[in-house]
Amino acid sequence: MKRIAILSAALLLGISTTQAQGMKLGLRFGSTLYKIDGKEFKDEFNFGYHLGGALEIMFSKKFGIQPEVLFNKTQTETATNIYQVGQGINLGVVSDINYLNFPVLLNIRPSGGPLVIQVGPQFGIKMSDSRTLLQNGQEAFKNGDLSLLGGLQLNLAMFRLYGRYGIGLTNISDVSNQSKWTSRAVQLGVGVNF
C-alpha cells in the first residue's frame, strides 16, 4: 500500500508539472473530526488535527489537481455498552491513531472565481496506534486506508479555507471475526500558498 501511494503521487506529480499552467506550493493545517463506523466503536466523532503541505497545479482557469501530504492525529473510542466484542479490543478505551495521508484532489472552479470544488481519493498509511488496542501482539487496525474525499475550498489571495468530508472505502479492521470497520472524517482547515 505504501509503495502504491508513493508511486501514484510521484506519477501524478511528474505528469502534472510538465503540463501545468500554474503551480503553487503551500502549507495546510486544521482540525479533524474522526470516527470509525463499527459496532465496536462509539457512534461519535472525536477531535484531532492535521498538518502538512500541498501543491496546487492548475491546467486552466477552471481545472487542476492538488496532491497533498498530511499528518493526521486522530482519536477513537471503543463502545462501553457491549459486554464482549471478540478478540483484541478493550472496551471503553480511547485510542490515538496517527496516519500519513496522501490526498490527490481534483480542483474544479465552476466560475473561475475563488470557490473551488474538490473531490478525489486519499491514501492513508498508519504511522502508529495506541498500544491499548493490542492483545497477544495482534494489531487492531490495518496499516492502510483508502478514502474518498469531497469538499469546498475558498481561495482568498494566498490563503485557502477548506472543508472536506471523507468516507473510508476499505475495511481497516485487522482483528479476526469482527464486523467491518470504516473511517469517516471531517476536515476544516486553513492553508497558505507561496
KAFENZI-V958179 format. One record per pair of residues at least 12 apart in sequence whose ideal C-beta (glycine too) atoms are under 6 Angstrom apart, sorted by the first residue. I is the first residue (numbers start at 1). GAP is how many residues later the second one is. D is the distance in whole Angstrom. If there is no record, write none. Layout:
BEGIN
((I & GAP & D) (I & GAP & D))
END
This chain:
BEGIN
((1 & 143 & 3) (2 & 123 & 5) (5 & 97 & 5) (5 & 118 & 4) (9 & 58 & 6) (9 & 93 & 5) (12 & 55 & 6) (12 & 92 & 6) (13 & 54 & 6) (16 & 41 & 4) (16 & 49 & 6) (20 & 37 & 4) (21 & 37 & 5) (22 & 36 & 5) (23 & 34 & 5) (24 & 32 & 4) (24 & 169 & 4) (25 & 30 & 6) (25 & 169 & 5) (26 & 28 & 5) (26 & 165 & 5) (26 & 166 & 6) (26 & 167 & 4) (27 & 26 & 6) (27 & 165 & 5) (28 & 24 & 5) (28 & 26 & 5) (28 & 161 & 6) (28 & 163 & 5) (29 & 22 & 4) (29 & 160 & 6) (30 & 158 & 5) (30 & 159 & 2) (30 & 160 & 6) (31 & 18 & 6) (31 & 157 & 5) (32 & 16 & 4) (32 & 18 & 5) (32 & 40 & 6) (32 & 42 & 6) (32 & 153 & 6) (32 & 155 & 5) (33 & 12 & 4) (33 & 153 & 4) (34 & 12 & 6) (34 & 14 & 5) (34 & 40 & 4) (34 & 151 & 5) (35 & 149 & 5) (36 & 40 & 5) (36 & 145 & 5) (36 & 147 & 6) (37 & 145 & 5) (38 & 141 & 5) (38 & 143 & 4) (39 & 140 & 5) (40 & 38 & 6) (40 & 39 & 6) (40 & 45 & 5) (40 & 49 & 6) (41 & 35 & 6) (41 & 37 & 6) (41 & 38 & 6) (42 & 35 & 5) (42 & 37 & 6) (46 & 29 & 4) (46 & 30 & 6) (48 & 25 & 5) (48 & 26 & 4) (48 & 27 & 6) (49 & 24 & 6) (50 & 20 & 5) (50 & 22 & 5) (51 & 20 & 6) (52 & 17 & 5) (52 & 18 & 4) (52 & 19 & 6) (53 & 16 & 6) (54 & 12 & 6) (54 & 14 & 4) (55 & 12 & 6) (61 & 51 & 5) (62 & 47 & 5) (62 & 50 & 6) (64 & 43 & 4) (65 & 41 & 6) (66 & 39 & 4) (66 & 41 & 5) (67 & 37 & 5) (68 & 35 & 5) (70 & 31 & 5) (71 & 29 & 6) (72 & 27 & 5) (72 & 29 & 6) (73 & 25 & 5) (74 & 23 & 5) (75 & 19 & 6) (75 & 21 & 6) (76 & 19 & 6) (77 & 17 & 5) (78 & 13 & 5) (78 & 15 & 5) (80 & 12 & 4) (86 & 91 & 6) (86 & 92 & 6) (88 & 47 & 5) (88 & 50 & 5) (88 & 52 & 5) (88 & 87 & 4) (90 & 42 & 6) (93 & 39 & 5) (95 & 35 & 4) (95 & 37 & 6) (95 & 38 & 5) (96 & 34 & 5) (97 & 32 & 5) (98 & 29 & 4) (98 & 30 & 5) (99 & 25 & 4) (99 & 27 & 6) (100 & 25 & 5) (100 & 27 & 5) (101 & 21 & 5) (101 & 23 & 5) (102 & 21 & 5) (103 & 19 & 4) (103 & 46 & 6) (104 & 16 & 5) (104 & 17 & 6) (105 & 13 & 4) (105 & 15 & 4) (106 & 13 & 5) (106 & 14 & 5) (114 & 40 & 6) (114 & 41 & 5) (116 & 37 & 4) (118 & 33 & 5) (118 & 35 & 6) (119 & 31 & 5) (120 & 29 & 6) (122 & 25 & 4) (122 & 27 & 5) (124 & 21 & 4) (126 & 15 & 6) (126 & 17 & 5) (129 & 12 & 6) (139 & 35 & 5) (140 & 35 & 5) (141 & 31 & 5) (141 & 33 & 6) (142 & 30 & 5) (142 & 32 & 5) (145 & 23 & 6) (145 & 25 & 6) (145 & 27 & 5) (145 & 38 & 6) (146 & 23 & 5) (146 & 24 & 5) (147 & 19 & 4) (147 & 21 & 5) (148 & 19 & 5) (148 & 21 & 6) (149 & 15 & 5) (149 & 17 & 5) (150 & 15 & 6) (151 & 12 & 5) (151 & 13 & 3) (158 & 35 & 5) (160 & 31 & 3) (162 & 27 & 6) (163 & 25 & 5) (164 & 23 & 5) (165 & 21 & 6) (166 & 19 & 4) (168 & 14 & 4) (168 & 15 & 4))
END
